[in-house]
Amino acid sequence: MKFLSTNPSIARALTERNYDEPTPVQSAVLADEAAGRDLLVSAQTGSGKTVAYGLAIAQDLLGDSVRFAKADLPLALIVAPTRELAMQVQRELTWLYQYTGARVVSCVGGMDPRSEQRELSAGAHIVVGTPGRLCDHLRRGRLDVSELKAIVLDEADEMLDLGFREDLELILKTTPAERRTLLFSATLPRGIVQLAKQYQKNAFRIEVAGGDGGHADIEYRAIRVAGHDIERAVVNVLRFFESPSALVFCNTRNAVKHMQGSLLERGFSVVALSGELTQNERTHALQALRDGRARVCVATDVAARGIDLPNLGLVIHAELPNDPEVLQHRSGRTGRAGKKGVSAVLVPPARRRRAELFFQQAGIEAVWDSPPKAEDIRKLDQQRMLQDGLFTEQPTEDDLTLARALIGERTPEEIATALARMYRARLPSPEDMSDPGQDIRRSPREDRGERRDVHPARSGNRDAAPRPERPRGDQRMPEGSVWFRASIGRQKNAEARWLLPMICRRGGIDKHDIGAIRIFASHTEFEISAPMADQFMVKAQGPDKEAHIKIEALPNGPQAQSPVPSEKPAGKFVHKSAGYKGAGYKGKPRAEQTPDENVPTFHGKPSTDGAPKKFEKKFEKEFDKPGFDKKPHPGGGRPYKGKRDDAAPFAKPAFKKNFKKNKDSG
């Protein structure tokens, strides 16, 4: 089916853009039964709905004319929920109407309203804007909609979710009653239907959201992943598919921040989009993605509305959304314009039933799979390297001169090895992961993503030595190791999960060359295999974006080799001043050890029963004073004040009070 457009100017623009066959939504709005009527359209993102309503309102705006008359009051108004979507719509309509002489003006939040006022004063045929900014221009009398012939509400469901209902009602009430109203929405919830009944007349309803039109080129993958392995799974999925642009969805702003930081630490070029960013920051982030300076965008659902990224071939759902329609809307960012795309949904075991229900409700046939393995990613890296443009591009004369010089100085094997190292150095390291579908038992500490040998000792001193390592058997480095120190610790949120890839990246080594990692309050100590120690030291001192983390060798080895007391004397009463807190206290003792026996000392003086020596002397001195009646404790313990109940043990505050009273009376 060819486009049913009789206007030669629009047909010329479509031909230049290679628009030969219309999409289902475009065919539906151009059908005879939809001509001239209000439309209520349910269409997914990426289905070509912008061009669809651009074609639908062309007859209302142009009539039988080939070109527009001189711009005056606007003839059409397009309302979009976000700045990015409004700017995208403006670009789409500009090229669609480029040969009709149309003047398309945008009015969006975050831009200079005075500049928009001047644009409106100069005249416009089509105005595209966000609800808040359009209402502001209407209230101030800057936007005259008295000649309006058509109004389009794009992404109406999202505008209601964002709280723009009052603004939409103001716009619809202000526009002429005889206008044509087109309402486009990815979903049709109750609020949208009520809005259509109130402001549309005999609307023609079109539903193409469940069809294959907008999502036929998207491959859905449901990836089983443990809850603590979400970030690692995102890393491996990004490395496995190697899309020029990728979009990672999180549910909250904090999750976006955390994911962005995690990917930055692993060496990805990544930007973040959330509601807290200013318009300038959002513009720079999107421009970095379009220029190729950034490859990954981490965003929330609302912040990603209206994003149209070139070559977006991968969408990752790091967190499952709240309903299946949002899942489809997220995925609709890829698989556009006939290009293939992948939508990877990370599903922890606790969310599997919910994910299956979402797929069923959305009519999605997802392929369940385990996370990409590190060895599979390395095999792909080898294939991609052989197909890299470095080998396929025609060499220049300078390239050939340098190549001949290298062959004269080095063997072909040495040159190939150096090339392989340079290629791997620019790629983030893949993560070792397991499939939670298998019966793998992990300790609670491993479930929190912590390595067994990095947990610090839980004592009162934050710089205390880590808990002694358990024997690692044949995992110890057979050729010895060298200890290094990094100038970052727990006070700056140091964690093994990002320290490990940072150490690999800084030193140009593999994680198998790294032994124990011990995190202290202000620094971290780690061991490197002896054969790689010299190479690591040289590369770690080179320029790097993490150069603020200073790395130096420890000539005397780790500082955590001093003995740590692990048990307290059994059957002894120990006073609080000793570092314990009475019987049953689970904390580590801070008392020192005598060289010969495991007896706690206080102020450097040993005691036979564990009580402080100073308090013991004062106790005996006070009891020897006249007027104090000493009686043996019924249980054979220390004496107590005679005037108290025989069943009551000795207590120091009561002793002081009664002793003073006894002394005054005697």
C-alpha positions as CSV (number, residue, x, y, z in Angstrom):
1,M,0.0,0.0,0.0
2,K,1.3,3.4,-1.0
3,F,0.8,6.6,1.0
4,L,-2.6,8.0,0.4
5,S,-1.3,11.6,0.2
6,T,-2.6,13.8,-2.6
7,N,-0.4,16.8,-1.7
8,P,2.6,16.7,-4.0
9,S,4.8,18.7,-1.6
10,I,4.4,16.1,1.2
11,A,4.7,13.2,-1.2
12,R,8.1,14.7,-2.3
13,A,9.4,14.9,1.3
14,L,8.3,11.3,1.9
15,T,10.0,10.0,-1.2
16,E,13.3,11.7,-0.3
17,R,13.2,10.0,3.1
18,N,12.5,6.6,1.4
19,Y,9.0,6.3,2.9
20,D,7.5,3.8,0.5
21,E,5.2,1.7,2.6
22,P,3.2,3.2,5.5
23,T,3.2,1.6,9.0
24,P,-0.1,0.2,10.4
25,V,-0.8,3.3,12.4
26,Q,-0.2,5.5,9.4
27,S,-2.5,3.4,7.2
28,A,-5.2,3.5,9.9
29,V,-5.2,7.3,10.2
30,L,-5.3,7.8,6.4
31,A,-8.2,5.4,5.9
32,D,-11.4,6.8,4.4
33,E,-13.4,6.1,7.7
34,A,-10.9,8.2,9.7
35,A,-10.9,11.2,7.3
36,G,-11.9,14.5,9.0
37,R,-12.9,12.8,12.3
38,D,-11.5,13.1,15.8
39,L,-9.1,10.2,16.4
40,L,-8.3,8.2,19.6
41,V,-5.3,6.2,18.7
42,S,-3.4,3.6,20.7
43,A,0.1,3.2,19.2
44,Q,3.4,2.1,20.6
45,T,6.6,4.2,20.6
46,G,8.5,3.7,17.3
47,S,5.4,2.9,15.3
48,G,5.7,6.1,13.2
49,K,2.8,8.0,14.9
50,T,4.5,11.4,14.5
51,V,4.4,11.1,10.7
52,A,0.9,9.6,11.1
53,Y,-0.7,12.6,12.7
54,G,1.4,14.9,10.5
55,L,-0.2,13.3,7.5
56,A,-3.7,13.2,9.1
57,I,-3.9,16.9,9.7
58,A,-2.4,17.9,6.4
59,Q,-5.7,18.1,4.7
60,D,-7.1,20.3,7.5
61,L,-4.2,22.7,7.3
62,L,-3.5,22.9,3.6
63,G,-6.8,22.0,2.0
64,D,-6.2,21.9,-1.8
65,S,-3.2,24.2,-1.6
66,V,0.3,23.0,-2.3
67,R,2.0,25.5,0.0
68,F,1.0,27.5,3.1
69,A,0.2,31.2,3.0
70,K,2.2,33.6,5.0
71,A,2.5,32.6,8.6
72,D,0.2,34.3,11.0
73,L,-1.9,32.7,13.8
74,P,-1.2,29.0,14.3
75,L,-3.3,26.5,12.5
76,A,-2.3,23.4,14.5
77,L,-1.1,22.7,18.1
78,I,0.9,19.7,19.1
79,V,1.2,19.0,22.9
80,A,3.9,16.6,24.1
81,P,4.8,15.7,27.7
82,T,8.6,16.3,27.7
83,R,11.0,18.8,26.1
84,E,12.9,16.0,24.2
85,L,9.7,14.6,22.7
86,A,8.5,18.1,21.7
87,M,11.8,18.9,20.0
88,Q,11.7,15.6,18.2
89,V,8.2,16.2,17.0
90,Q,9.3,19.7,15.7
91,R,12.2,18.1,13.7
92,E,9.9,15.4,12.2
93,L,7.2,17.9,11.2
94,T,9.8,20.3,9.8
95,W,11.1,17.8,7.2
96,L,7.6,16.5,6.5
97,Y,6.3,20.0,5.7
98,Q,9.6,21.4,4.3
99,Y,8.2,21.9,0.7
100,T,5.0,23.4,1.9
101,G,6.6,26.5,3.4
102,A,5.4,25.6,6.9
103,R,6.8,27.5,9.9
104,V,7.0,25.1,12.9
105,V,7.7,26.8,16.3
106,S,8.4,25.1,19.6
107,C,7.5,26.3,23.1
108,V,9.0,24.1,25.8
109,G,10.1,24.5,29.4
110,G,13.7,25.3,30.1
111,M,14.0,27.6,27.1
112,D,13.9,31.4,26.9
113,P,10.2,32.4,26.9
114,R,11.1,35.8,25.4
115,S,12.7,34.2,22.4
116,E,9.6,32.0,22.0
117,Q,7.4,35.1,22.3
118,R,9.3,36.7,19.4
119,E,8.9,33.5,17.3
120,L,5.1,33.5,17.9
121,S,4.8,37.1,17.1
122,A,6.5,36.5,13.7
123,G,3.8,34.0,12.9
124,A,3.6,30.2,12.9
125,H,1.6,27.5,11.1
126,I,2.3,24.7,13.6
127,V,3.2,25.2,17.3
128,V,4.7,22.3,19.3
129,G,5.1,22.6,23.0
130,T,4.9,21.1,26.5
131,P,1.7,21.7,28.6
132,G,3.1,24.0,31.2
133,R,4.8,26.4,28.7
134,L,1.8,26.5,26.4
135,C,-0.5,27.4,29.3
136,D,1.9,30.1,30.3
137,H,1.8,31.7,26.9
138,L,-2.0,31.4,26.8
139,R,-2.4,33.1,30.1
140,R,-0.1,35.9,29.1
141,G,-1.8,36.4,25.8
142,R,1.3,35.5,23.7
143,L,-0.4,32.5,22.0
144,D,-3.6,33.1,20.0
145,V,-5.4,29.9,19.2
146,S,-8.5,31.4,17.7
147,E,-7.7,30.2,14.2
148,L,-6.7,26.7,15.3
149,K,-8.0,23.9,13.0
150,A,-6.4,20.8,14.7
151,I,-4.9,19.9,18.0
152,V,-2.9,16.7,18.8
153,L,-2.2,15.3,22.2
154,D,0.9,13.1,21.9
155,E,1.7,10.6,24.7
156,A,-1.5,11.6,26.5
157,D,-1.2,8.8,29.1
158,E,2.2,10.1,30.1
159,M,0.9,13.7,30.5
160,L,-1.8,12.5,32.8
161,D,0.8,10.5,34.8
162,L,2.9,13.6,35.1
163,G,0.0,15.6,36.5
164,F,-0.8,17.7,33.5
165,R,-4.5,17.1,33.5
166,E,-5.5,20.7,34.5
167,D,-3.1,22.1,31.9
168,L,-4.6,19.9,29.2
169,E,-8.1,20.8,30.1
170,L,-7.2,24.5,30.0
171,I,-5.7,24.1,26.5
172,L,-8.7,22.1,25.2
173,K,-11.2,24.6,26.6
174,T,-9.3,27.6,25.1
175,T,-9.2,26.2,21.6
176,P,-12.1,26.6,19.2
177,A,-15.0,24.1,19.5
178,E,-15.0,23.2,15.8
179,R,-11.4,22.1,15.9
180,R,-10.3,18.5,15.1
181,T,-8.8,16.7,18.1
182,L,-6.4,13.8,17.7
183,L,-5.4,11.9,20.8
184,F,-2.4,9.6,20.6
185,S,-1.4,7.4,23.5
186,A,0.7,4.2,24.0
187,T,-2.0,2.9,26.4
188,L,-5.6,3.8,26.9
189,P,-6.3,3.9,30.7
190,R,-9.6,5.1,32.1
191,G,-8.4,8.7,32.4
192,I,-7.6,8.9,28.7
193,V,-11.0,7.5,27.7
194,Q,-12.8,10.0,30.0
195,L,-10.7,12.8,28.5
196,A,-11.7,11.7,25.0
197,K,-15.4,11.5,25.8
198,Q,-15.3,15.0,27.2
199,Y,-13.4,16.8,24.5
200,Q,-13.8,14.7,21.4
201,K,-16.8,14.4,19.1
202,N,-17.7,11.0,17.6
203,A,-14.1,9.9,17.9
204,F,-12.8,7.1,15.6
205,R,-10.9,4.6,17.8
206,I,-7.7,3.0,16.4
207,E,-5.7,0.4,18.3
208,V,-2.4,-0.9,16.9
209,A,-0.5,-1.2,20.1
210,G,-0.8,-5.0,20.3
211,G,0.2,-5.7,16.8
212,D,3.6,-6.3,15.2
213,G,3.9,-2.9,13.6
214,G,6.0,-1.2,16.2
215,H,7.8,-4.1,17.8
216,A,8.3,-6.7,15.0
217,D,12.1,-6.0,15.0
218,I,12.7,-6.3,18.7
219,E,14.1,-9.5,20.2
220,Y,13.1,-9.9,23.8
221,R,15.4,-11.8,26.2
222,A,14.6,-12.7,29.7
223,I,17.9,-13.2,31.6
224,R,17.9,-15.1,34.9
225,V,20.1,-13.3,37.4
226,A,20.6,-13.3,41.1
227,G,19.6,-10.2,43.0
228,H,23.1,-9.3,44.0
229,D,24.4,-9.8,40.4
230,I,22.3,-7.1,38.7
231,E,25.2,-4.7,38.0
232,R,27.4,-7.6,36.8
233,A,24.7,-8.8,34.5
234,V,24.3,-5.3,33.0
235,V,28.1,-5.2,32.4
236,N,28.1,-8.5,30.6
237,V,25.0,-7.8,28.5
238,L,26.5,-4.5,27.4
239,R,29.8,-6.3,26.5
240,F,28.1,-9.2,24.8
241,F,25.8,-7.2,22.4
242,E,28.2,-4.3,21.8
243,S,25.5,-1.9,20.5
244,P,26.7,1.5,19.4
245,S,24.1,3.0,21.8
246,A,22.4,1.3,24.7
247,L,19.7,2.4,27.2
248,V,19.6,1.0,30.7
249,F,16.3,1.6,32.6
250,C,16.1,1.9,36.4
251,N,13.0,2.7,38.5
252,T,14.4,5.5,40.8
253,R,16.8,8.4,40.6
254,N,19.0,6.8,43.3
255,A,19.2,3.6,41.3
256,V,20.2,5.6,38.2
257,K,23.0,7.3,40.1
258,H,24.3,4.0,41.5
259,M,24.2,2.3,38.2
260,Q,25.9,5.2,36.4
261,G,28.7,5.2,39.0
262,S,29.1,1.4,38.8
263,L,29.5,1.5,35.0
264,L,31.8,4.5,35.1
265,E,34.1,2.6,37.5
266,R,34.2,-0.4,35.1
267,G,35.3,1.8,32.2
268,F,32.1,2.5,30.2
269,S,31.3,5.9,28.7
270,V,28.0,6.5,30.3
271,V,25.6,9.4,31.0
272,A,22.5,9.5,33.2
273,L,19.1,11.1,32.7
274,S,16.8,11.7,35.6
275,G,14.3,14.3,36.8
276,E,16.8,16.2,38.9
277,L,18.9,17.3,35.9
278,T,18.6,20.8,34.5
279,Q,17.7,21.3,30.9
280,N,21.3,22.2,30.0
281,E,22.6,19.0,31.6
282,R,20.1,16.9,29.8
283,T,21.0,18.6,26.5
284,H,24.7,17.9,27.0
285,A,24.0,14.3,28.0
286,L,21.9,13.6,24.9
287,Q,24.4,15.4,22.6
288,A,27.2,13.1,24.0
289,L,25.1,10.1,23.0
290,R,24.4,11.4,19.5
291,D,28.0,12.4,19.0
292,G,29.3,9.0,20.1
293,R,31.2,10.3,23.1
294,A,29.0,8.3,25.3
295,R,27.7,4.8,24.5
296,V,25.4,4.0,27.4
297,C,22.5,6.1,28.9
298,V,21.0,5.2,32.3
299,A,17.6,6.7,32.8
300,T,14.2,6.5,34.5
301,D,11.0,6.0,32.6
302,V,9.9,9.6,32.8
303,A,13.3,11.0,31.9
304,A,13.6,8.8,28.8
305,R,10.3,9.9,27.3
306,G,10.9,11.4,23.9
307,I,14.5,10.2,23.6
308,D,15.3,9.3,20.0
309,L,18.9,8.0,19.8
310,P,20.5,7.0,16.6
311,N,21.7,3.4,16.4
312,L,20.0,2.4,19.6
313,G,20.2,-1.4,19.4
314,L,20.0,-2.4,23.0
315,V,17.6,-1.7,25.9
316,I,18.3,-3.2,29.3
317,H,15.6,-3.3,32.0
318,A,17.8,-3.4,35.1
319,E,14.7,-3.3,37.2
320,L,11.3,-4.7,36.2
321,P,8.7,-1.9,35.7
322,N,5.3,-1.8,37.4
323,D,3.1,-2.8,34.4
324,P,3.6,-4.5,31.0
325,E,2.7,-1.4,29.0
326,V,5.7,0.4,30.5
327,L,7.9,-2.6,29.5
328,Q,6.7,-2.3,25.9
329,H,7.1,1.5,25.9
330,R,10.7,1.1,27.2
331,S,11.5,-1.5,24.6
332,G,10.0,0.7,21.8
333,R,13.1,2.9,22.0
334,T,14.9,0.3,19.9
335,G,14.0,-1.6,16.7
336,R,13.0,1.5,14.8
337,A,12.9,2.3,11.1
338,G,13.4,-1.4,10.1
339,K,16.5,-1.8,12.3
340,K,16.9,-4.8,14.7
341,G,17.0,-4.3,18.4
342,V,17.3,-6.3,21.6
343,S,15.3,-5.8,24.8
344,A,17.0,-7.6,27.7
345,V,15.0,-8.0,30.9
346,L,17.0,-8.9,34.0
347,V,14.8,-11.2,36.1
348,P,15.8,-12.1,39.7
349,P,14.2,-15.4,41.0
350,A,11.8,-13.4,43.2
351,R,10.4,-11.6,40.1
352,R,10.1,-14.5,37.7
353,R,6.4,-15.0,38.1
354,R,5.8,-11.3,37.6
355,A,7.9,-11.1,34.5
356,E,6.1,-14.1,33.0
357,L,2.8,-12.5,33.7
358,F,4.0,-9.2,32.0
359,F,5.1,-11.1,28.9
360,Q,1.8,-12.9,28.7
361,Q,-0.2,-9.7,29.1
362,A,1.8,-7.9,26.5
363,G,1.8,-10.7,24.0
364,I,5.6,-11.0,24.1
365,E,7.5,-14.2,23.4
366,A,10.7,-13.8,25.4
367,V,13.6,-16.1,25.2
368,W,14.8,-17.2,28.6
369,D,18.5,-17.4,29.0
370,S,21.4,-17.3,31.5
371,P,23.7,-14.2,31.8
372,P,26.4,-14.0,29.1
373,K,29.5,-15.7,30.3
374,A,33.0,-14.1,30.5
375,E,34.6,-16.7,28.2
376,D,31.9,-16.2,25.6
377,I,32.5,-12.4,25.7
378,R,36.2,-13.0,25.2
379,K,35.6,-15.2,22.2
380,L,33.4,-12.4,20.7
381,D,36.1,-9.9,21.4
382,Q,38.6,-12.0,19.4
383,Q,36.2,-12.1,16.4
384,R,35.4,-8.4,16.6
385,M,39.0,-7.5,16.7
386,L,39.7,-9.4,13.5
387,Q,36.8,-7.6,11.9
388,D,37.8,-4.2,13.3
389,G,38.2,-1.2,11.0
390,L,41.9,-1.1,11.8
391,F,42.4,-4.1,9.5
392,T,39.9,-3.2,6.8
393,E,40.7,0.5,6.3
394,Q,43.2,1.4,3.6
395,P,46.6,2.3,5.1
396,T,48.2,5.7,4.6
397,E,51.8,6.3,3.7
398,D,52.6,7.2,7.2
399,D,51.0,4.0,8.4
400,L,53.1,1.9,6.1
401,T,56.3,3.8,7.2
402,L,55.6,3.1,10.8
403,A,54.7,-0.5,10.1
404,R,58.0,-1.1,8.3
405,A,59.9,0.5,11.3
406,L,58.1,-1.8,13.7
407,I,58.8,-4.9,11.7
408,G,62.5,-4.0,11.6
409,E,62.6,-3.6,15.4
410,R,60.2,-6.2,16.6
411,T,59.0,-9.7,15.7
412,P,55.6,-10.2,14.2
413,E,54.5,-12.0,17.4
414,E,55.5,-9.1,19.6
415,I,53.7,-6.6,17.4
416,A,50.5,-8.8,17.4
417,T,50.7,-9.2,21.2
418,A,51.0,-5.4,21.7
419,L,48.1,-4.9,19.4
420,A,45.9,-7.4,21.3
421,R,46.8,-5.7,24.6
422,M,45.9,-2.3,23.2
423,Y,42.6,-3.6,21.9
424,R,41.7,-5.3,25.2
425,A,42.7,-2.3,27.3
426,R,39.9,-0.1,25.9
427,L,37.3,-2.7,26.7
428,P,35.7,-3.1,30.2
429,S,36.5,-6.5,31.7
430,P,33.6,-9.0,31.7
431,E,32.3,-10.3,35.0
432,D,32.2,-14.0,36.1
433,M,28.6,-14.9,36.8
434,S,26.5,-18.0,37.6
435,D,23.1,-18.9,36.5
436,P,20.6,-18.7,39.4
437,G,18.5,-21.3,37.7
438,Q,21.1,-23.8,38.8
439,D,21.3,-25.1,42.4
440,I,24.2,-23.0,43.6
441,R,24.5,-22.3,47.3
442,R,26.2,-19.1,48.4
443,S,27.0,-17.7,51.8
444,P,25.1,-14.7,53.0
445,R,28.3,-12.6,52.6
446,E,28.6,-13.7,48.9
447,D,24.9,-12.9,48.5
448,R,25.7,-9.3,49.4
449,G,28.4,-9.2,46.7
450,E,31.4,-9.1,49.1
451,R,34.5,-11.1,48.8
452,R,35.4,-13.4,51.7
453,D,38.8,-11.9,52.2
454,V,37.9,-8.2,52.2
455,H,35.7,-8.0,55.2
456,P,37.3,-5.8,57.9
457,A,37.5,-6.8,61.6
458,R,34.5,-5.6,63.5
459,S,36.3,-3.9,66.4
460,G,36.1,-0.4,68.0
461,N,39.1,0.7,66.0
462,R,38.1,1.4,62.4
463,D,41.8,0.9,61.2
464,A,42.0,-2.4,63.0
465,A,43.4,-5.3,61.0
466,P,41.0,-7.3,58.9
467,R,39.8,-10.7,60.1
468,P,42.5,-13.3,59.6
469,E,42.2,-15.1,56.3
470,R,41.2,-18.7,56.2
471,P,43.6,-21.0,54.4
472,R,43.0,-20.7,50.6
473,G,44.7,-24.0,49.7
474,D,45.8,-24.2,46.1
475,Q,44.4,-20.8,45.4
476,R,47.4,-19.1,46.9
477,M,49.8,-17.7,44.4
478,P,52.5,-20.3,43.7
479,E,55.1,-17.8,42.6
480,G,54.7,-15.5,45.5
481,S,53.1,-12.0,45.7
482,V,53.9,-8.4,46.3
483,W,51.6,-6.1,48.4
484,F,50.5,-2.7,47.3
485,R,48.5,0.1,49.0
486,A,45.8,2.3,47.5
487,S,44.9,5.7,49.0
488,I,41.1,4.9,49.4
489,G,39.2,3.1,52.1
490,R,35.9,2.6,53.8
491,Q,35.6,6.3,54.6
492,K,35.3,6.9,50.8
493,N,32.9,3.9,50.2
494,A,35.6,1.6,48.9
495,E,34.2,-1.7,47.8
496,A,35.8,-4.8,46.3
497,R,33.3,-5.0,43.5
498,W,34.7,-1.8,41.9
499,L,38.2,-1.9,43.3
500,L,38.9,-5.2,41.5
501,P,38.2,-3.9,38.0
502,M,39.9,-0.6,38.8
503,I,43.1,-2.4,39.8
504,C,43.0,-4.5,36.7
505,R,42.5,-1.4,34.5
506,R,45.1,0.7,36.2
507,G,47.8,-2.0,36.1
508,G,46.9,-3.7,32.8
509,I,46.6,-7.1,34.5
510,D,43.9,-9.8,34.8
511,K,41.9,-10.4,38.0
512,H,43.6,-13.8,38.4
513,D,46.8,-11.9,39.1
514,I,45.2,-10.3,42.2
515,G,45.1,-12.0,45.5
516,A,43.6,-10.8,48.8
517,I,42.1,-7.3,49.1
518,R,41.9,-5.8,52.5
519,I,39.9,-2.6,53.0
520,F,40.8,-0.3,56.0
521,A,39.2,3.0,57.0
522,S,41.5,5.3,55.0
523,H,43.3,2.9,52.6
524,T,43.3,-0.5,51.0
525,E,46.0,-3.1,50.7
526,F,46.1,-5.8,48.0
527,E,48.5,-8.4,46.7
528,I,49.7,-8.8,43.1
529,S,51.4,-12.0,41.8
530,A,55.2,-11.5,41.8
531,P,55.7,-12.0,38.0
532,M,53.3,-9.1,37.3
533,A,54.3,-6.8,40.1
534,D,56.9,-4.8,38.2
535,Q,54.6,-4.3,35.2
536,F,51.7,-3.4,37.5
537,M,53.8,-0.7,39.3
538,V,54.8,1.0,36.1
539,K,51.4,1.1,34.5
540,A,49.6,2.1,37.8
541,Q,51.7,5.3,37.9
542,G,50.6,6.3,34.4
543,P,47.9,8.9,33.6
544,D,44.4,7.8,34.4
545,K,41.0,9.3,35.2
546,E,41.4,7.7,38.7
547,A,44.9,9.1,39.2
548,H,43.6,10.7,42.4
549,I,43.8,7.2,43.9
550,K,47.5,6.8,44.6
551,I,48.9,3.3,44.4
552,E,52.3,2.4,45.9
553,A,54.2,-0.7,46.9
554,L,54.4,-1.9,50.5
555,P,58.0,-2.9,51.1
556,N,57.3,-4.6,54.4
557,G,54.2,-6.4,53.3
558,P,50.7,-6.0,54.6
559,Q,50.0,-4.3,57.9
560,A,47.5,-6.9,59.0
561,Q,49.9,-9.6,60.2
562,S,49.8,-8.6,63.9
563,P,48.0,-11.1,66.1
564,V,44.4,-10.3,67.0
565,P,43.0,-11.6,70.3
566,S,40.1,-13.9,69.5
567,E,38.9,-15.2,72.9
568,K,38.4,-13.8,76.4
569,P,39.1,-15.7,79.6
570,A,36.2,-18.0,80.5
571,G,34.6,-17.9,83.9
572,K,36.1,-14.5,84.9
573,F,34.2,-11.3,85.7
574,V,35.6,-8.5,83.6
575,H,34.9,-4.8,84.3
576,K,33.6,-2.5,81.5
577,S,36.8,-0.5,81.6
578,A,38.7,-3.5,80.4
579,G,37.2,-3.1,76.9
580,Y,34.4,-5.7,77.5
581,K,30.8,-4.9,78.3
582,G,30.0,-7.6,80.8
583,A,29.0,-11.2,80.3
584,G,27.5,-12.1,76.9
585,Y,29.0,-9.1,75.1
586,K,29.9,-10.2,71.5
587,G,32.4,-7.5,70.8
588,K,36.1,-8.1,70.3
589,P,38.3,-7.5,73.4
590,R,40.6,-4.4,73.3
591,A,42.7,-5.7,76.2
592,E,46.3,-6.4,75.5
593,Q,47.8,-9.8,75.8
594,T,50.7,-10.7,78.2
595,P,53.6,-12.5,76.5
596,D,53.1,-15.6,78.6
597,E,49.4,-16.2,79.2
598,N,46.0,-15.1,77.9
599,V,45.2,-12.8,80.8
600,P,43.8,-9.3,80.2
601,T,45.7,-6.4,81.6
602,F,44.5,-2.9,82.7
603,H,46.8,0.1,82.5
604,G,49.7,-2.2,82.1
605,K,49.2,-4.0,85.4
606,P,48.1,-7.6,85.5
607,S,45.1,-8.6,87.7
608,T,44.3,-12.0,89.1
609,D,40.5,-11.9,88.7
610,G,40.1,-9.6,85.7
611,A,39.0,-6.6,87.8
612,P,40.8,-3.2,87.5
613,K,43.7,-2.9,89.9
614,K,42.9,0.7,90.9
615,F,39.3,-0.2,91.7
616,E,40.4,-3.3,93.7
617,K,42.7,-1.3,95.9
618,K,40.0,1.4,96.6
619,F,37.5,-1.3,97.4
620,E,39.7,-2.9,100.0
621,K,40.7,0.5,101.5
622,E,37.1,1.6,102.0
623,F,36.1,-1.7,103.6
624,D,38.9,-1.5,106.2
625,K,37.5,1.8,107.6
626,P,35.8,1.7,111.0
627,G,32.0,1.6,111.2
628,F,31.6,-0.7,108.2
629,D,30.1,-4.0,109.0
630,K,31.4,-6.6,106.5
631,K,29.5,-9.8,106.0
632,P,30.3,-12.7,103.7
633,H,28.2,-13.0,100.6
634,P,25.8,-16.0,100.8
635,G,27.2,-17.3,97.5
636,G,30.8,-17.0,98.7
637,G,31.5,-13.8,96.7
638,R,32.6,-10.3,97.8
639,P,31.3,-8.8,101.0
640,Y,28.3,-6.5,100.9
641,K,26.7,-3.8,103.1
642,G,25.1,-5.4,106.2
643,K,22.0,-3.1,106.2
644,R,20.9,-4.4,102.8
645,D,18.9,-7.5,102.0
646,D,21.1,-10.6,102.3
647,A,20.0,-11.7,98.8
648,A,21.1,-8.5,97.2
649,P,24.7,-8.5,95.6
650,F,27.1,-5.7,96.1
651,A,26.6,-2.7,93.9
652,K,29.0,0.2,93.8
653,P,26.5,3.1,93.8
654,A,24.6,1.7,96.7
655,F,27.8,1.0,98.5
656,K,28.9,4.6,98.3
657,K,25.5,5.9,99.6
658,N,25.2,3.5,102.5
659,F,28.9,3.8,103.4
660,K,28.6,7.6,103.8
661,K,25.4,7.2,106.0
662,N,27.2,4.6,108.2
663,K,30.3,6.8,108.5
664,D,28.3,9.8,109.7
665,S,26.4,7.8,112.3
666,G,29.6,6.2,113.6
